Amino acid sequence: MSDAPVPTFEEALLQLEQIVQKLEKGELALEESLKLYEQGIRLSRLCHGKLEEAEGKIEMLMKDARGEPILDKDGRPKTKALPRSDDEA
């Protein structure tokens, strides 16, 4: 394993974009292309994992104390219907 620090999402995305640009030029030797492709796959998986982690945190934050979503399917705040009293009929 490498002791290199794990890049942030933004750093990984930037590195991935640079790799794609190099590969799209088509000027690299096969071995170098494979090396960059492998690095790109690792970065892509890292970015995907970070996005899933962020999505999970957002979903958790968007729930009330009982674990119920606080937004409806259209993204609007859910309103709880107040129980009707016998006087309102």
Stockholm file with secondary structure:
# STOCKHOLM 1.0

chainA/1-89         MSDAPVPTFEEALLQLEQIVQKLEKGELALEESLKLYEQGIRLSRLCHGKLEEAEGKIEMLMKDARGEPILDKDGRPKTKALPRSDDEA
#=GR chainA/1-89 SS CCCSCCCCHHHHHHHHHHHHHHHHHTCSCHHHHHHHHHHHHHHHHHHHHHHHHHHHHHHHHTBCTTSCBSBCTTSCBCCCCCCCCTTCC
#=GC SS_cons        CCCSCCCCHHHHHHHHHHHHHHHHHTCSCHHHHHHHHHHHHHHHHHHHHHHHHHHHHHHHHTBCTTSCBSBCTTSCBCCCCCCCCTTCC
//
